[in-house]
């Protein structure tokens, strides 16, 4: 819970998830959530927010964040093929992220499932 130092992440979220979350994650694979969780455990919310900014600017984060070589290579391979999009949700970008996430959700999950709440 946010009031206890937690944070909310919408993973391929619908409108309601994006409206309630602090971070939007659009990805073809859930491995990015493992990275976020590990970083939150190690460095807290501020560490995750800094990582998202680095991610958006193309920083070499995967090499730094994932110590296990097998997992790192698997994630890097997936990211080369299908890059994840991470963004801190603000009032300025919320509407745009809802549109992006709902479109992405439909593409990844199929239109019928993507429309589900």
C-alpha positions as CSV (number, residue, x, y, z in Angstrom):
1,X,0.0,0.0,0.0
2,X,1.3,3.4,-0.9
3,X,0.8,4.9,2.5
4,X,3.2,2.3,3.9
5,X,5.9,3.0,1.3
6,X,4.6,0.6,-1.4
7,X,3.9,1.4,-5.0
8,X,1.4,0.3,-7.6
9,X,2.4,-1.0,-11.0
10,X,-0.1,-1.6,-13.9
11,X,1.2,-4.5,-16.1
12,X,-0.5,-4.3,-19.5
13,X,-3.3,-2.6,-17.6
14,X,-6.8,-1.6,-18.6
15,X,-8.1,1.9,-18.0
16,X,-8.9,1.2,-14.3
17,X,-5.4,-0.2,-13.6
18,X,-3.7,2.8,-15.2
19,X,-5.9,5.3,-13.4
20,X,-4.9,3.7,-10.0
21,X,-1.3,3.0,-10.7
22,X,1.9,5.0,-10.3
23,X,3.9,3.1,-13.0
24,X,2.7,1.7,-16.3
25,X,4.5,-1.4,-17.7
26,X,3.7,-2.6,-21.2
27,X,5.5,-5.8,-22.0
28,X,5.3,-9.0,-23.9
29,X,6.9,-10.8,-21.0
30,X,6.5,-10.7,-17.2
31,X,10.3,-10.8,-16.5
32,X,10.3,-7.0,-16.2
33,X,8.1,-7.4,-13.1
34,X,10.8,-9.6,-11.5
35,X,13.3,-6.9,-12.1
36,X,11.0,-4.2,-10.6
37,X,10.3,-6.4,-7.5
38,X,13.9,-7.1,-6.9
39,X,14.9,-3.5,-7.2
40,X,12.0,-2.4,-4.9
41,X,13.3,-4.9,-2.3
42,X,16.8,-3.7,-2.6
43,X,16.4,0.1,-3.1
44,X,12.8,0.9,-2.5
45,X,10.4,3.0,-4.5
46,X,13.0,5.7,-5.3
47,X,15.3,3.0,-6.8
48,X,12.5,1.8,-9.0
49,X,11.6,5.3,-10.1
50,X,15.2,6.0,-11.0
51,X,15.5,2.7,-12.9
52,X,12.4,3.6,-14.9
53,X,13.9,7.0,-16.0
54,X,17.2,5.2,-17.0
55,X,15.2,2.5,-18.8
56,X,13.3,5.2,-20.8
57,X,16.6,6.9,-21.8
58,X,18.2,3.6,-22.9
59,X,20.5,3.1,-20.0
60,X,22.4,-0.3,-19.8
61,X,20.3,-1.5,-16.9
62,X,19.7,-5.1,-17.6
63,X,23.4,-5.8,-17.2
64,X,23.5,-3.9,-13.9
65,X,20.3,-5.2,-12.4
66,X,20.3,-8.9,-13.1
67,X,23.1,-10.8,-11.6
68,X,22.2,-14.3,-12.8
69,X,23.7,-14.7,-16.2
70,X,21.1,-17.1,-17.5
71,X,18.2,-14.9,-16.5
72,X,20.0,-11.8,-17.8
73,X,20.6,-13.3,-21.2
74,X,16.9,-14.6,-21.4
75,X,15.6,-11.1,-20.5
76,X,18.0,-9.4,-22.9
77,X,16.9,-11.7,-25.7
78,X,13.2,-10.9,-25.1
79,X,13.9,-7.2,-24.8
80,X,15.8,-7.1,-28.1
81,X,12.8,-8.8,-29.8
82,X,10.0,-7.0,-27.8
83,X,11.2,-4.0,-25.9
84,X,9.2,-3.2,-22.7
85,X,7.8,0.2,-22.1
86,X,8.0,1.6,-18.5
87,X,6.8,5.0,-17.5
88,X,5.9,6.8,-14.3
89,X,2.2,7.8,-14.6
90,X,1.5,11.5,-14.2
91,X,-1.6,13.6,-14.7
92,X,0.1,14.9,-17.9
93,X,0.6,11.4,-19.5
94,X,-2.2,9.4,-17.9
95,X,-4.7,9.7,-20.8
96,X,-2.0,8.8,-23.3
97,X,-0.9,5.8,-21.3
98,X,-4.4,4.5,-21.0
99,X,-4.7,4.6,-24.8
100,X,-1.3,3.0,-25.3
101,X,-1.9,0.3,-22.7
102,X,-5.3,-0.6,-23.9
103,X,-4.1,-0.9,-27.5
104,X,-1.1,-2.9,-26.4
105,X,-3.3,-5.1,-24.1
106,X,-5.5,-5.9,-27.1
107,X,-2.5,-6.8,-29.3
108,X,-0.9,-9.0,-26.7
109,X,-3.9,-10.7,-25.2
110,X,-6.2,-10.7,-28.3
111,X,-9.0,-8.2,-28.8
112,X,-11.7,-10.1,-27.0
113,X,-9.6,-10.8,-23.8
114,X,-8.0,-7.3,-24.0
115,X,-11.4,-5.6,-23.6
116,X,-12.1,-7.5,-20.4
117,X,-11.9,-5.5,-17.2
